[in-house]
Amino acid sequence: METEITYQKAISELEQIIQKMQSNQCTIDELSALTSRSLQLLTICKNKLTKTDEELKKILSQLSDEQ
């Protein structure tokens, strides 16, 4: 699984996968691979969002402590 991909690139790739699936341009074999890749991308996005949320909470907590 790629860990260096940016959130925006992961979202963009997910959008492309969705468009391909909705256009009925993929075979069953491709559908399986695309579903697998989508899961990888969703995991990357979730991890990045969770990390960002934790960092923001930490910053806000530090700001509250300073006041």
Secondary structure as the mmCIF struct_conf table of DSSP 4:
data_model
#
loop_
_struct_conf.conf_type_id
_struct_conf.id
_struct_conf.beg_label_comp_id
_struct_conf.beg_label_asym_id
_struct_conf.beg_label_seq_id
_struct_conf.end_label_comp_id
_struct_conf.end_label_asym_id
_struct_conf.end_label_seq_id
BEND BEND1 THR A 3 GLU A 4
HELX_RH_AL_P HELX_RH_AL_P1 TYR A 7 GLN A 22
TURN_TY1_P TURN_TY1_P1 SER A 23 ASN A 24
HELX_RH_AL_P HELX_RH_AL_P2 ILE A 28 GLU A 66
#
